[in-house]
Amino acid sequence: MELGPYLLLASLEGAVQAAVLALTAVGLSLVFGTMRVVNIAHGEFFMLGAVLAWWLTSQVGGDASIGFVLALIIVPIVTGLLAAAIDWTILKRLDYDPEATIVATIGVLYIIQQVTLMTYGPDARPVPPPFNIRITLPWFGYSGYKLFVIGAAIVLLLGVWATVSKTRIGLILRATQLDSDIAQAFGIRVKRVYSIVFGVGAGLAAMAAVLIVPIQQAHYLMGGDPLLLSFIVVILGGLGSLRGTVVAAVLIGMSDGIISVFFSPTLAKILATLLVASVLVFRPQGLFGKRPV
Amino acid sequence: MTKKIIKSSVQDRRKVLKTLGAGAGVIAGATAFPGLIGYNQVHSAEPIKIGFQVHRTGIGAAYGKWYGRTTAAAAKVINAGGGINGRRVEIIAEDDGTSPKRGAEVVEKFANQLNCDVGFGTLFSHVVIGSAPRAGELKLPYFVVSEGHHVASGILNRYTLQPGITDVKSQVQAMAPFVAKNLGKKVTMIFPDFAFGYDHRDYFSAAIEKIGGDVIAKIAIPPRESSFTKYFPKIPKETEVIYHVMVGPAVLTFVKELGEFFGSKRPEIFGFIDSLEAVDLASPGLEFLEGTYFWEGNPRYAQSNQSEYDKFFRASVGVDNNGASLADSKDVATYAHMFGCWETLYVIKAGMEASGYRGPKDRAKLIEAVEAMSDMAHSRQHPQGAKRFNGKTHQVFGHQYITKVTNQKLVLAHTTSIEDTYYPDEVDYTKQSF
């Protein structure tokens, strides 16, 4: 294949990865930024989103697009409610202690993963895409649905940005993130904000999964990679910085796509890890994070 | 307070004992009548314990599920016919998570804790290679159903045998002439990046070069990969045939993305059915496969020349004529591989009967009896076809099937002879001491 089309394919693949990654990592970043909780179970919420999407679409029947649209609305809500319940029953009881919550979310990771294994089973199950369009380019064909994923992720991310920066809820969120004690003194119910943020973070991961599951398949072990990549992205972008997360996701996604296509996927992973290591050494607050005062 | 706790725990223990007793009664009741034939004999002795190392979780789970169903069905038929040497067969299944580390632990558990007579049933080559040395050390006969060339290559040991399924080297060697003659000579190979994939890469390349073909690109893909489009630009333009073999939970994605990439302007495609085992061929996005060819260890769809033995095997395991579960038409079997469990259990039975096997001290005699085997007739015991076992290399040889996708079904296009699959011995395990 000539260089031009080769590069085009690599960029498309990278963009899809970046889109899903940004959506997944924004949830993780939001949770850390506001609650200072490192949520190790984040990847499992992603997996749960995919599995629930499979379940819902197989229950609905009829045209694949109906099930998909329903899944896109219902699955993030269900996952978010579950996450909020986990916050209420576990994280809140631990007083959001940074070390204890890490251990607790590791426990949650295993519980969600094993319960899925016990109920849904070990199989990989496909979810039909809402539409099957193959875009024919002169050099290769490309899935129309993958382009839709890129578009949908951009819209959703803009929605998150608008909510955080333009609405009253966003204001409360930012106030809590800046200083939870003072926010509380001003009458913000911080613990409730935490529950909502934890739920929204998980819901975003689930939404990313609903988008990706027609490309991949729902499988109980699929949460591992998104977790790892989300962490890389969040560390790179600066913990708690939404803008940094998105920029880092694009950086990691695109470079992964391009390096994978031109060289090897293993090299792409090596370079991403190396990048994280050097960011941790030379700019520990991340590319867009603020240096702690 | 303390008193109360002690009292209640005593009561609990009593309750547990009672429940256990009742449970044992139920189990005894259920197992006392494994079929009317041979009831007296079967009842009179300890069961033969077969440790079944199964990929219940991890990347081999789809195979594990069907290996489990096939093994249970075979044990049921064997027990209904009087068991082995008049003793009931008991399958003791342990999940290895499709992991070599866990695999070795499972083998150890079979030998030391569960008192199994033999170990059996492992598929994924990295698990076999991880477990077999431990089986050899523990002197546990280890009957694998794996396809890897590792048994016949000589890297394992006298306790490891593969008498129920053919190995990759013999399979690909028998495929190469068909590919070169009917599809093309410039081949690009796509295979998983571990032992099983390397067997394909090395032995297919060698076989096709021998008959004037050429493998122009070799694309290895990590078995846990979930997205594949990025690998396809590496397929050279002049490729005449794409040879693909993939495993793991993402196989459907792999084949779908291959279709998206090429569309109707595809080169010829020859795949190992592994790339679509347990996947419905009528899944959306697979239409481009129409007219392509697959290797199948055993044809998934009942063919027009279906044997009485295949009918019996299908019905016993609970598989319909499309290769899906009788209970759920979306639950597609790993039909091209799972017959290996059925046939291996029958080889164990034949070996134990020939050697007069009575217990673990006869394990060496069992292995010698299996090593002495040669021709196995196409029969209910060997529903996939006739086979010939090579006692020196511990590997069985048999027919291979090539099917063509026709109206979203796999229709038999070619059957190789057993001789097509032969290659010179690389080891003589019978020279190793026990």
HADDOCK unambig.tbl for C-alpha pairs under 7 A between the chains (distance, minus, plus):
assign (segid A and resid 1 and name CA) (segid B and resid 233 and name CA) 6.39 0.50 0.50
assign (segid A and resid 1 and name CA) (segid B and resid 237 and name CA) 6.94 0.50 0.50
assign (segid A and resid 6 and name CA) (segid B and resid 233 and name CA) 6.85 0.50 0.50
assign (segid A and resid 10 and name CA) (segid B and resid 230 and name CA) 6.67 0.50 0.50
assign (segid A and resid 13 and name CA) (segid B and resid 230 and name CA) 6.88 0.50 0.50
assign (segid A and resid 122 and name CA) (segid B and resid 57 and name CA) 5.59 0.50 0.50
assign (segid A and resid 122 and name CA) (segid B and resid 61 and name CA) 5.75 0.50 0.50
assign (segid A and resid 123 and name CA) (segid B and resid 61 and name CA) 6.35 0.50 0.50
assign (segid A and resid 123 and name CA) (segid B and resid 62 and name CA) 5.85 0.50 0.50
assign (segid A and resid 124 and name CA) (segid B and resid 249 and name CA) 5.24 0.50 0.50
assign (segid A and resid 134 and name CA) (segid B and resid 260 and name CA) 6.38 0.50 0.50
assign (segid A and resid 140 and name CA) (segid B and resid 261 and name CA) 5.43 0.50 0.50
assign (segid A and resid 140 and name CA) (segid B and resid 262 and name CA) 6.16 0.50 0.50
assign (segid A and resid 141 and name CA) (segid B and resid 260 and name CA) 5.44 0.50 0.50
assign (segid A and resid 141 and name CA) (segid B and resid 261 and name CA) 4.49 0.50 0.50
assign (segid A and resid 141 and name CA) (segid B and resid 262 and name CA) 6.02 0.50 0.50
assign (segid A and resid 141 and name CA) (segid B and resid 263 and name CA) 6.49 0.50 0.50
assign (segid A and resid 142 and name CA) (segid B and resid 260 and name CA) 5.67 0.50 0.50
assign (segid A and resid 142 and name CA) (segid B and resid 261 and name CA) 5.96 0.50 0.50
assign (segid A and resid 143 and name CA) (segid B and resid 260 and name CA) 6.09 0.50 0.50
assign (segid A and resid 215 and name CA) (segid B and resid 253 and name CA) 6.74 0.50 0.50
assign (segid A and resid 216 and name CA) (segid B and resid 226 and name CA) 6.48 0.50 0.50
assign (segid A and resid 216 and name CA) (segid B and resid 250 and name CA) 6.87 0.50 0.50
assign (segid A and resid 216 and name CA) (segid B and resid 253 and name CA) 5.88 0.50 0.50
assign (segid A and resid 217 and name CA) (segid B and resid 250 and name CA) 6.78 0.50 0.50
assign (segid A and resid 260 and name CA) (segid B and resid 230 and name CA) 6.43 0.50 0.50
assign (segid A and resid 261 and name CA) (segid B and resid 230 and name CA) 4.85 0.50 0.50
assign (segid A and resid 261 and name CA) (segid B and resid 231 and name CA) 6.15 0.50 0.50
